[in-house]
Amino acid sequence: MTPAPLDRHARTYVAGHRGLVGSAVLRRLQGLGFTDLLTRSSDELDLRDGAAVDAFFAAHRPATVVLAAAKVGGIIANSTYPADFISDNLRIQVNVLDAAARYGTSKLLFLGSSCIYPKFAAQPIREDSLMTGALEPTNDAYAIAKIAGILHIQALRRQHGVHYISVMPTNLYGPGDNYDPMNSHVIPGMIQRFHEAARTGAPSVTIWGTGTPRREFLHVDDLARACVHLLEHYDEPETINVGTGEDVTIRELAELVADVVGYRGELVFDTSKPDGTPRKLLDVSRITDLGWAPTTGLREGLADSYAWFCDNVAPERMSEAS
């Protein structure tokens, strides 16, 4: 099948529409004029329940599916709850992918994660680096589940001829991010800690690790643009990277977040804590060859994220504290 524009009037299901990625994809589809968008909260439809997922697909038969639902978390959550991460994600993926194929979904996009590449993959990381080396131990359970999802996509394509694709985004941030103190990723974790430090006048903020690892960050609205672009222009079994092609050190990121928030205290790096993967920069040449490029710079994106935090998270935290 030659990739073509999505039918704006076909039923389109966004799984995980309340999460960081799903909410951005939903905003993008709404902005593009999609008229038959289908969503369900986890309370309305538990994607780990195979019978419930089957009944949902049998009743609604979406033409297009974006599978953005997943159990996600930062280094602490992944290290503490590995059984939950592999079990929940495997069940979500199997249930949704099999039901989509069974009930005639013509296009599906599955979200992987750049953390599933080998810990010491050559930089920038090409798509063919997948499964060529050992994983980062702090998130290996999550990574194995996501690798299984990618292979599931490829198996469905071979066996049933479906036009399903898998996308490998780099580290994401933006409106709708998870600000849970124990389960957040690096950017929301820094935003909330620097915000609190600025509010209370704390003399210093402690950052895990040495500050030397390098990371690439993509604003989630850019990923949402990429998802629609790939559904319309990409139809291959191999996963495809989505990122900016640029990275910063954790120290540089911390200094940038502190500046955006307005914190002027000292940054202290706790070298007893793990750094994780030394560097993780994606080779994005394949998606740029398809005509897509990110539009949001890191500082601009951080300011956008902080504004969302101040409007949606900080007032709630203040009311809880009082």
RAMO-V455546 format. One record per pair of residues at least 12 apart in sequence whose C-alpha atoms are under 10 Angstrom apart, sorted by the first residue. I is the first residue (numbers start at 0). J is the second residue. D is the distance in whole Angstrom. If there is no record, write none. Layout:
# RAMO-V455546
I_J_D / I_J_D
This chain:
# RAMO-V455546
0_160_10 / 0_161_9 / 0_162_8 / 0_234_8 / 1_162_10 / 1_231_9 / 1_232_8 / 1_233_9 / 1_234_8 / 2_162_9 / 2_228_10 / 2_229_9 / 2_230_7 / 2_231_5 / 2_232_5 / 2_233_6 / 2_234_6 / 2_235_10 / 3_228_10 / 3_229_10 / 3_230_8 / 3_231_5 / 3_232_6 / 3_233_9 / 3_234_10 / 4_227_9 / 4_228_9 / 4_229_10 / 4_230_8 / 4_231_5 / 4_232_8 / 5_33_9 / 5_62_10 / 5_63_8 / 5_106_9 / 5_227_8 / 5_228_10 / 5_230_7 / 5_231_6 / 5_232_10 / 6_33_8 / 6_34_10 / 6_62_9 / 6_63_9 / 6_231_10 / 7_28_8 / 7_29_10 / 7_31_8 / 7_32_6 / 7_33_4 / 7_34_6 / 7_35_8 / 7_36_9 / 8_32_8 / 8_33_6 / 8_34_5 / 8_35_6 / 8_36_9 / 8_62_10 / 9_33_8 / 9_34_8 / 9_35_6 / 9_36_8 / 9_61_8 / 9_62_6 / 9_63_8 / 10_33_9 / 10_34_8 / 10_35_5 / 10_36_6 / 10_37_7 / 10_59_8 / 10_60_8 / 10_61_5 / 10_62_5 / 10_63_7 / 10_64_9 / 10_104_10 / 11_25_10 / 11_28_9 / 11_33_8 / 11_34_9 / 11_35_6 / 11_36_5 / 11_37_6 / 11_38_9 / 11_59_10 / 11_60_9 / 11_61_6 / 11_62_6 / 11_63_5 / 11_64_6 / 11_65_8 / 11_104_9 / 11_106_9 / 11_107_10 / 12_25_9 / 12_35_9 / 12_36_6 / 12_37_4 / 12_38_6 / 12_39_9 / 12_56_10 / 12_59_9 / 12_60_9 / 12_61_6 / 12_62_8 / 12_63_6 / 12_64_5 / 12_65_6 / 12_66_8 / 12_104_10 / 12_107_9 / 13_25_7 / 13_28_10 / 13_36_7 / 13_37_6 / 13_38_6 / 13_39_8 / 13_61_10 / 13_63_9 / 13_64_6 / 13_65_5 / 13_66_6 / 13_67_7 / 13_68_8 / 13_107_10 / 13_108_10 / 14_37_9 / 14_38_7 / 14_39_7 / 14_40_8 / 14_41_9 / 14_44_10 / 14_46_9 / 14_64_7 / 14_65_6 / 14_66_5 / 14_67_5 / 14_68_5 / 14_69_9 / 14_91_10 / 14_95_9 / 15_38_8 / 15_39_8 / 15_40_7 / 15_41_8 / 15_46_9 / 15_65_9 / 15_66_7 / 15_67_5 / 15_68_4 / 15_69_7 / 15_70_10 / 16_37_9 / 16_38_6 / 16_39_8 / 16_40_7 / 16_41_10 / 16_65_9 / 16_66_9 / 16_67_7 / 16_68_8 / 17_38_9 / 17_39_9 / 17_40_7 / 17_41_9 / 17_67_10 / 17_68_9 / 17_175_8 / 17_176_10 / 18_40_10 / 18_67_8 / 18_68_7 / 18_69_9 / 18_70_10 / 18_71_10 / 18_174_10 / 18_175_7 / 18_176_7 / 18_177_8 / 19_67_9 / 19_68_10 / 19_171_8 / 19_172_8 / 19_173_7 / 19_174_7 / 19_175_5 / 19_176_5 / 19_177_7 / 19_219_7 / 19_220_9 / 20_65_10 / 20_66_10 / 20_67_6 / 20_68_8 / 20_110_9 / 20_171_8 / 20_172_9 / 20_173_9 / 20_174_9 / 20_175_8 / 20_176_9 / 20_218_10 / 20_219_6 / 20_220_8 / 20_222_8 / 20_223_7 / 21_38_10 / 21_65_8 / 21_66_8 / 21_67_5 / 21_68_7 / 21_175_9 / 21_219_9 / 21_223_8 / 22_67_9 / 22_174_9 / 22_175_7 / 22_176_10 / 22_219_9 / 22_220_9 / 22_223_9 / 23_173_9 / 23_174_8 / 23_175_8 / 23_218_10 / 23_219_6 / 23_220_6 / 23_221_9 / 23_222_8 / 23_223_6 / 23_224_9 / 24_65_8 / 24_67_9 / 24_219_9 / 24_220_8 / 24_221_10 / 24_222_8 / 24_223_5 / 24_224_8 / 24_225_9 / 24_226_8 / 24_227_8 / 25_37_10 / 25_38_9 / 25_65_10 / 25_223_8 / 26_220_9 / 26_223_8 / 26_224_10 / 27_220_8 / 27_221_10 / 27_222_10 / 27_223_6 / 27_224_7 / 27_226_9 / 27_227_8 / 28_223_9 / 28_224_9 / 28_227_8 / 31_227_10 / 35_61_9 / 36_61_9 / 36_63_10 / 36_64_10 / 37_59_9 / 37_61_8 / 37_63_10 / 37_64_9 / 39_55_10 / 41_68_9 / 45_91_9 / 46_68_8 / 46_69_9 / 46_87_9 / 46_88_9 / 46_90_7 / 46_91_5 / 46_92_8 / 46_93_9 / 46_94_7 / 46_95_7 / 47_86_9 / 47_87_6 / 47_88_8 / 47_89_8 / 47_90_5 / 47_91_5 / 47_92_8 / 47_93_9 / 47_94_7 / 47_95_9 / 48_90_8 / 48_91_8 / 48_94_7 / 48_95_10 / 49_90_8 / 49_91_8 / 49_93_8 / 49_94_5 / 49_95_8 / 49_97_10 / 49_98_9 / 50_94_8 / 50_98_10 / 51_94_9 / 52_91_9 / 52_94_6 / 52_95_7 / 52_96_10 / 52_97_10 / 52_98_7 / 52_99_10 / 53_94_7 / 53_95_8 / 53_97_9 / 53_98_6 / 53_99_9 / 53_101_9 / 53_102_9 / 54_98_9 / 55_95_10 / 55_98_9 / 56_95_8 / 56_97_10 / 56_98_6 / 56_99_7 / 56_100_10 / 56_101_9 / 56_102_6 / 56_103_9 / 56_104_9 / 57_98_8 / 57_99_9 / 57_101_9 / 57_102_6 / 57_103_9 / 58_102_9 / 59_102_9 / 60_98_9 / 60_99_8 / 60_101_9 / 60_102_6 / 60_103_7 / 60_104_7 / 60_105_10 / 61_99_8 / 61_102_8 / 61_103_8 / 61_104_6 / 61_105_8 / 61_106_9 / 61_107_10 / 62_99_9 / 62_102_9 / 62_103_7 / 62_104_5 / 62_105_5 / 62_106_7 / 62_107_8 / 63_99_9 / 63_103_9 / 63_104_6 / 63_105_6 / 63_106_5 / 63_107_6 / 63_108_8 / 63_163_10 / 63_230_9 / 64_95_9 / 64_96_9 / 64_99_8 / 64_104_7 / 64_105_8 / 64_106_6 / 64_107_5 / 64_108_6 / 64_109_9 / 64_163_9 / 64_230_10 / 65_106_9 / 65_107_6 / 65_108_5 / 65_109_6 / 65_110_8 / 65_163_10 / 65_164_10 / 65_226_8 / 65_227_9 / 65_230_9 / 66_91_9 / 66_92_8 / 66_95_8 / 66_96_9 / 66_107_7 / 66_108_6 / 66_109_5 / 66_110_6 / 66_111_10 / 66_165_10 / 67_92_10 / 67_108_8 / 67_109_7 / 67_110_6 / 67_111_9 / 68_88_9 / 68_91_8 / 68_92_9 / 68_95_10 / 68_109_9 / 68_110_9 / 69_84_9 / 69_87_8 / 69_88_6 / 69_89_9 / 69_90_10 / 69_91_7 / 69_92_8 / 69_110_9 / 69_111_10 / 69_141_10 / 69_145_9 / 70_83_8 / 70_84_6 / 70_85_9 / 70_86_10 / 70_87_7 / 70_88_6 / 70_89_10 / 70_91_9 / 70_141_8 / 71_84_7 / 71_87_10 / 71_88_9 / 71_141_8 / 71_177_9 / 71_182_8 / 71_183_9 / 71_184_9 / 72_84_9 / 72_138_9 / 72_141_9 / 72_177_8 / 72_179_9 / 72_181_9 / 72_182_5 / 72_183_6 / 72_184_6 / 73_137_9 / 73_138_9 / 73_177_10 / 73_179_10 / 73_181_8 / 73_182_5 / 73_183_5 / 73_184_5 / 73_185_7 / 73_188_9 / 74_137_6 / 74_138_7 / 74_181_9 / 74_182_8 / 74_183_9 / 74_184_8 / 74_185_9 / 74_273_9 / 74_274_10 / 74_275_8 / 75_137_8 / 75_138_9 / 75_181_7 / 75_182_7 / 75_183_9 / 75_184_9 / 76_137_9 / 76_138_9 / 76_181_7 / 76_182_5 / 76_183_8 / 76_184_10 / 77_136_9 / 77_137_6 / 77_138_5 / 77_139_8 / 77_140_8 / 77_141_7 / 77_142_10 / 77_182_8 / 78_136_8 / 78_137_5 / 78_138_6 / 78_139_9 / 78_140_9 / 78_141_10 / 79_137_9 / 79_138_10 / 80_138_10 / 80_140_9 / 80_141_10 / 81_137_9 / 81_138_7 / 81_139_8 / 81_140_5 / 81_141_7 / 82_140_7 / 82_141_9 / 83_140_9 / 83_141_9 / 84_138_9 / 84_139_9 / 84_140_6 / 84_141_5 / 84_142_9 / 84_143_10 / 84_144_8 / 85_138_10 / 85_139_9 / 85_140_5 / 85_141_5 / 85_142_8 / 85_143_7 / 85_144_5 / 85_145_9 / 86_140_9 / 86_141_9 / 86_144_8 / 87_141_9 / 87_144_9 / 88_140_10 / 88_141_7 / 88_142_10 / 88_143_10 / 88_144_6 / 88_145_7 / 88_147_10 / 88_148_9 / 89_141_9 / 89_143_9 / 89_144_5 / 89_145_8 / 89_146_10 / 89_147_8 / 89_148_7 / 90_144_9 / 91_144_10 / 91_148_10 / 92_109_9 / 92_144_9 / 92_145_9 / 92_147_9 / 92_148_6 / 92_149_10 / 92_151_9 / 92_152_10 / 93_147_9 / 93_148_8 / 93_151_8 / 93_152_10 / 96_108_10 / 96_109_9 / 96_148_9 / 96_151_8 / 96_152_8 / 96_155_8 / 96_163_9 / 97_151_9 / 97_152_10 / 97_155_8 / 99_161_10 / 99_163_10 / 100_155_8 / 100_156_10 / 100_159_8 / 100_160_10 / 100_161_7 / 100_162_10 / 100_163_9 / 101_159_10 / 103_161_9 / 104_161_8 / 104_162_9 / 104_163_9 / 105_160_10 / 105_161_7 / 105_162_6 / 105_163_8 / 106_161_7 / 106_162_5 / 106_163_6 / 106_164_8 / 106_230_7 / 106_231_10 / 106_234_9 / 107_152_9 / 107_161_9 / 107_162_7 / 107_163_5 / 107_164_6 / 107_165_8 / 107_230_8 / 108_152_9 / 108_162_9 / 108_163_6 / 108_164_5 / 108_165_6 / 108_166_7 / 108_226_7 / 108_227_9 / 108_229_8 / 108_230_7 / 109_145_9 / 109_148_8 / 109_149_8 / 109_152_8 / 109_163_8 / 109_164_6 / 109_165_5 / 109_166_6 / 109_167_9 / 109_226_9 / 109_238_9 / 110_145_8 / 110_148_9 / 110_149_9 / 110_164_9 / 110_165_6 / 110_166_5 / 110_167_6 / 110_168_7 / 110_226_9 / 110_238_9 / 111_142_9 / 111_144_9 / 111_145_6 / 111_146_8 / 111_147_10 / 111_148_8 / 111_149_7 / 111_165_7 / 111_166_6 / 111_167_5 / 111_168_7 / 111_169_9 / 111_238_8 / 111_239_10 / 111_240_9 / 112_141_9 / 112_142_8 / 112_145_7 / 112_146_9 / 112_165_10 / 112_166_8 / 112_167_5 / 112_168_5 / 112_169_6 / 112_170_8 / 112_171_10 / 112_240_9 / 112_241_10 / 113_126_10 / 113_129_10 / 113_142_9 / 113_145_10 / 113_166_9 / 113_167_6 / 113_168_6 / 113_169_5 / 113_170_7 / 113_215_10 / 113_240_8 / 113_241_9 / 113_242_9 / 113_279_8 / 113_280_9 / 113_281_8 / 114_134_8 / 114_135_8 / 114_138_8 / 114_139_9 / 114_141_9 / 114_142_7 / 114_145_9 / 114_167_9 / 114_168_9 / 114_169_8 / 114_170_8 / 114_276_9 / 114_279_8 / 115_128_10 / 115_129_7 / 115_130_8 / 115_133_10 / 115_134_7 / 115_135_8 / 115_138_8 / 115_139_8 / 115_140_10 / 115_141_8 / 115_142_5 / 115_143_7 / 115_144_9 / 115_145_7 / 115_146_7 / 115_167_9 / 116_128_7 / 116_129_5 / 116_130_7 / 116_131_8 / 116_132_8 / 116_133_8 / 116_134_7 / 116_135_8 / 116_142_8 / 116_146_9 / 116_167_10 / 116_279_9 / 116_281_10 / 117_129_7 / 117_130_7 / 117_131_7 / 117_132_5 / 117_133_5 / 117_134_5 / 117_135_7 / 117_139_10 / 117_142_10 / 117_276_9 / 117_279_10 / 118_131_10 / 118_132_7 / 118_133_6 / 118_134_5 / 118_135_5 / 118_136_9 / 118_275_8 / 118_276_6 / 118_277_8 / 118_278_8 / 118_279_8 / 119_131_10 / 119_132_7 / 119_133_8 / 119_134_8 / 119_135_9 / 119_276_7 / 119_277_8 / 119_278_8 / 119_279_9 / 120_132_7 / 120_133_9 / 120_134_9 / 120_276_10 / 120_278_9 / 120_279_8 / 120_280_10 / 121_278_9 / 121_279_9 / 121_280_9 / 121_281_10 / 122_278_8 / 122_279_7 / 122_280_6 / 122_281_7 / 122_282_8 / 123_244_8 / 123_245_9 / 123_278_9 / 123_279_7 / 123_280_5 / 123_281_5 / 123_282_5 / 123_283_9 / 124_240_9 / 124_244_10 / 124_278_10 / 124_279_7 / 124_280_6 / 124_281_5 / 124_282_5 / 124_283_9 / 125_239_9 / 125_240_8 / 125_280_9 / 125_281_7 / 125_282_5 / 125_283_8 / 125_284_9 / 125_285_9 / 126_167_8 / 126_237_8 / 126_238_7 / 126_239_6 / 126_240_7 / 126_281_8 / 126_282_8 / 126_283_9 / 126_285_9 / 127_237_8 / 127_238_9 / 127_239_10 / 129_146_8 / 129_238_9 / 130_143_10 / 130_146_8 / 134_276_9 / 135_275_7 / 135_276_6 / 135_277_10 / 136_275_8 / 136_276_9 / 137_273_9 / 137_275_7 / 137_276_9 / 138_275_9 / 145_165_10 / 145_167_10 / 148_165_8 / 149_163_10 / 149_164_8 / 149_165_6 / 149_166_9 / 149_167_10 / 149_236_9 / 149_237_8 / 149_238_7 / 150_165_9 / 150_236_9 / 150_237_9 / 150_238_10 / 151_163_10 / 151_165_10 / 152_164_7 / 152_165_7 / 152_236_7 / 152_237_9 / 152_238_9 / 153_165_9 / 153_235_9 / 153_236_5 / 153_237_8 / 153_238_9 / 154_236_9 / 155_236_10 / 156_235_9 / 156_236_7 / 157_236_9 / 161_234_10 / 162_230_9 / 162_233_9 / 162_234_6 / 162_235_8 / 162_236_9 / 163_230_9 / 163_233_10 / 163_234_7 / 163_235_8 / 163_236_8 / 164_229_8 / 164_230_8 / 164_233_8 / 164_234_6 / 164_235_7 / 164_236_6 / 164_237_8 / 164_238_7 / 164_239_8 / 165_226_10 / 165_229_10 / 165_230_10 / 165_234_10 / 165_235_9 / 165_236_8 / 165_237_7 / 165_238_5 / 165_239_7 / 165_240_9 / 166_222_10 / 166_225_9 / 166_226_8 / 166_229_9 / 166_237_9 / 166_238_5 / 166_239_5 / 166_240_6 / 166_241_7 / 167_238_6 / 167_239_6 / 167_240_5 / 167_241_6 / 167_242_9 / 167_281_9 / 168_216_9 / 168_217_8 / 168_219_10 / 168_222_7 / 168_225_10 / 168_226_10 / 168_239_8 / 168_240_6 / 168_241_5 / 168_242_6 / 168_243_10 / 168_281_9 / 168_283_10 / 169_214_9 / 169_215_6 / 169_216_6 / 169_217_6 / 169_218_10 / 169_222_9 / 169_240_8 / 169_241_6 / 169_242_5 / 169_243_8 / 169_244_9 / 169_279_8 / 169_280_8 / 169_281_7 / 169_283_10 / 170_184_9 / 170_185_9 / 170_186_9 / 170_214_8 / 170_215_6 / 170_216_5 / 170_217_6 / 170_218_9 / 170_219_9 / 170_241_10 / 170_242_8 / 170_279_9 / 170_280_9 / 171_184_9 / 171_185_10 / 171_186_9 / 171_215_9 / 171_216_6 / 171_217_5 / 171_218_6 / 171_219_6 / 171_220_9 / 171_221_10 / 171_222_8 / 171_242_9 / 172_184_9 / 172_185_9 / 172_186_7 / 172_187_8 / 172_216_7 / 172_217_6 / 172_218_5 / 172_219_6 / 172_220_9 / 172_222_10 / 172_297_10 / 172_300_8 / 172_301_8 / 172_303_10 / 172_304_7 / 173_186_9 / 173_187_9 / 173_217_9 / 173_218_6 / 173_219_6 / 173_220_8 / 173_221_10 / 173_300_7 / 173_301_7 / 173_302_9 / 173_303_7 / 173_304_5 / 173_305_8 / 173_306_10 / 173_307_8 / 173_308_9 / 174_218_9 / 174_219_8 / 174_220_9 / 174_300_9 / 174_301_10 / 174_303_7 / 174_304_5 / 174_305_9 / 174_306_9 / 174_307_6 / 174_308_8 / 174_311_9 / 175_219_9 / 175_304_8 / 175_307_8 / 175_308_8 / 175_311_9 / 175_312_10 / 176_188_10 / 176_219_9 / 176_304_8 / 176_307_9 / 176_308_9 / 176_312_10 / 177_308_10 / 177_312_10 / 178_190_9 / 178_191_7 / 178_308_8 / 178_312_8 / 178_313_10 / 179_191_9 / 179_312_10 / 180_192_9 / 185_206_10 / 185_207_10 / 185_249_9 / 185_252_9 / 185_253_9 / 186_216_9 / 186_249_10 / 186_252_8 / 186_253_8 / 186_256_8 / 186_301_8 / 186_304_9 / 186_305_10 / 187_256_10 / 187_301_9 / 187_304_8 / 187_305_9 / 187_308_9 / 188_206_10 / 189_204_9 / 189_205_10 / 189_206_8 / 189_252_9 / 189_253_7 / 189_254_10 / 189_256_7 / 189_257_8 / 189_260_10 / 190_253_9 / 190_256_6 / 190_257_8 / 190_259_9 / 190_260_7 / 190_301_9 / 190_304_8 / 190_305_7 / 190_308_8 / 190_309_10 / 191_256_10 / 191_260_9 / 191_305_9 / 191_308_8 / 191_309_9 / 191_312_9 / 191_313_8 / 192_204_7 / 192_205_9 / 192_206_10 / 192_257_9 / 192_260_10 / 192_262_10 / 193_205_10 / 193_253_9 / 193_256_8 / 193_257_6 / 193_258_9 / 193_259_10 / 193_260_7 / 193_261_8 / 193_262_6 / 193_263_9 / 193_264_9 / 193_266_10 / 194_256_9 / 194_257_8 / 194_259_10 / 194_260_6 / 194_261_8 / 194_262_7 / 194_305_9 / 194_308_10 / 194_309_9 / 194_313_9 / 195_260_10 / 195_262_9 / 195_313_9 / 196_257_10 / 196_260_10 / 196_261_10 / 196_262_7 / 196_263_9 / 196_264_8 / 197_257_9 / 197_260_8 / 197_261_7 / 197_262_5 / 197_263_8 / 197_264_8 / 198_260_10 / 198_261_10 / 198_262_9 / 200_262_9 / 200_263_9 / 200_264_8 / 201_262_9 / 201_263_9 / 201_264_7 / 201_265_9 / 202_262_10 / 202_263_8 / 202_264_5 / 202_265_6 / 202_266_9 / 203_262_9 / 203_263_9 / 203_264_5 / 203_265_4 / 203_266_6 / 203_267_7 / 204_253_10 / 204_257_10 / 204_262_9 / 204_264_7 / 204_265_6 / 204_266_5 / 204_267_6 / 204_268_9 / 205_265_9 / 205_266_6 / 205_267_5 / 205_268_6 / 205_269_7 / 206_249_9 / 206_250_9 / 206_253_8 / 206_266_7 / 206_267_6 / 206_268_5 / 206_269_6 / 206_270_9 / 206_272_9 / 207_249_9 / 207_267_9 / 207_268_6 / 207_269_5 / 207_270_7 / 207_271_8 / 207_272_5 / 207_273_7 / 207_274_7 / 208_249_9 / 208_250_10 / 208_267_10 / 208_268_6 / 208_269_5 / 208_270_5 / 208_271_7 / 208_272_5 / 208_273_5 / 208_274_5 / 208_275_9 / 209_248_10 / 209_249_8 / 209_250_8 / 209_267_9 / 209_268_6 / 209_269_7 / 209_270_5 / 209_271_8 / 209_272_8 / 209_273_8 / 209_274_7 / 210_248_6 / 210_249_5 / 210_250_5 / 210_251_8 / 210_252_9 / 210_253_8 / 210_267_9 / 210_268_7 / 210_269_9 / 210_270_9 / 210_274_8 / 211_247_9 / 211_248_5 / 211_249_6 / 211_250_7 / 211_251_9 / 211_268_10 / 211_274_8 / 211_277_8 / 211_278_9 / 212_246_10 / 212_247_8 / 212_248_5 / 212_249_6 / 212_250_8 / 212_274_7 / 212_275_8 / 212_276_7 / 212_277_5 / 212_278_6 / 212_279_8 / 213_245_10 / 213_246_6 / 213_247_5 / 213_248_4 / 213_249_6 / 213_250_9 / 213_251_9 / 213_252_9 / 213_274_10 / 213_276_9 / 213_277_6 / 213_278_5 / 213_279_6 / 213_280_8 / 214_245_8 / 214_246_5 / 214_247_6 / 214_248_6 / 214_249_7 / 214_252_9 / 214_276_9 / 214_277_9 / 214_278_6 / 214_279_6 / 214_280_6 / 214_281_10 / 215_242_7 / 215_243_7 / 215_244_7 / 215_245_6 / 215_246_4 / 215_247_6 / 215_248_9 / 215_249_10 / 215_278_9 / 215_279_7 / 215_280_6 / 215_281_8 / 215_297_10 / 216_242_7 / 216_243_7 / 216_244_9 / 216_245_8 / 216_246_7 / 216_247_8 / 216_252_10 / 216_279_10 / 216_280_9 / 216_296_10 / 216_297_7 / 216_300_10 / 217_241_8 / 217_242_6 / 217_243_6 / 217_244_9 / 217_245_10 / 217_246_10 / 217_293_8 / 217_294_10 / 217_295_8 / 217_296_9 / 217_297_8 / 217_300_8 / 218_242_9 / 218_243_9 / 218_293_8 / 218_294_9 / 218_295_7 / 218_296_8 / 218_297_8 / 218_299_9 / 218_300_6 / 218_301_9 / 218_303_9 / 218_304_9 / 219_295_9 / 219_300_9 / 220_293_9 / 220_294_9 / 220_295_8 / 220_300_10 / 221_241_9 / 221_242_9 / 221_243_9 / 221_291_9 / 221_292_8 / 221_293_6 / 221_294_7 / 221_295_7 / 222_241_7 / 222_242_8 / 222_292_10 / 222_293_8 / 224_291_8 / 224_292_9 / 224_293_9 / 224_294_10 / 225_241_7 / 225_242_9 / 225_286_8 / 225_290_10 / 225_291_7 / 225_292_8 / 225_293_8 / 226_241_9 / 228_286_9 / 228_289_9 / 228_290_9 / 228_291_7 / 229_241_10 / 229_286_8 / 229_289_8 / 229_290_10 / 229_291_9 / 232_286_10 / 232_289_7 / 232_290_9 / 232_291_10 / 233_286_9 / 233_289_8 / 239_282_9 / 239_283_8 / 239_284_10 / 239_285_7 / 239_286_7 / 240_281_7 / 240_282_7 / 240_283_6 / 240_284_8 / 240_285_7 / 240_286_7 / 240_287_10 / 241_281_8 / 241_282_8 / 241_283_6 / 241_284_9 / 241_285_9 / 241_286_7 / 241_287_9 / 241_291_9 / 241_292_9 / 241_293_9 / 242_280_8 / 242_281_6 / 242_282_8 / 242_283_6 / 242_284_10 / 242_286_9 / 242_287_10 / 242_292_9 / 242_293_8 / 243_280_9 / 243_281_8 / 243_282_9 / 243_283_7 / 243_287_10 / 243_292_8 / 243_293_6 / 243_294_9 / 243_295_9 / 243_296_9 / 243_297_10 / 244_280_7 / 244_281_6 / 244_282_6 / 244_283_6 / 244_284_8 / 244_287_10 / 244_292_10 / 244_293_10 / 245_279_10 / 245_280_7 / 245_281_8 / 245_282_10 / 245_283_10 / 245_297_10 / 246_278_9 / 246_279_8 / 246_280_6 / 246_281_9 / 246_297_10 / 247_278_9 / 247_280_10 / 247_297_10 / 248_277_10 / 248_278_9 / 249_274_9 / 250_266_9 / 250_267_10 / 250_268_9 / 252_297_9 / 252_298_9 / 252_301_10 / 253_266_8 / 254_266_8 / 255_297_9 / 255_298_7 / 255_301_8 / 255_302_10 / 256_297_10 / 256_298_8 / 256_301_7 / 256_302_8 / 256_305_9 / 258_298_10 / 258_302_10 / 259_298_8 / 259_299_9 / 259_301_7 / 259_302_6 / 259_303_10 / 259_304_10 / 259_305_8 / 259_306_10 / 260_301_9 / 260_302_8 / 260_305_7 / 260_306_9
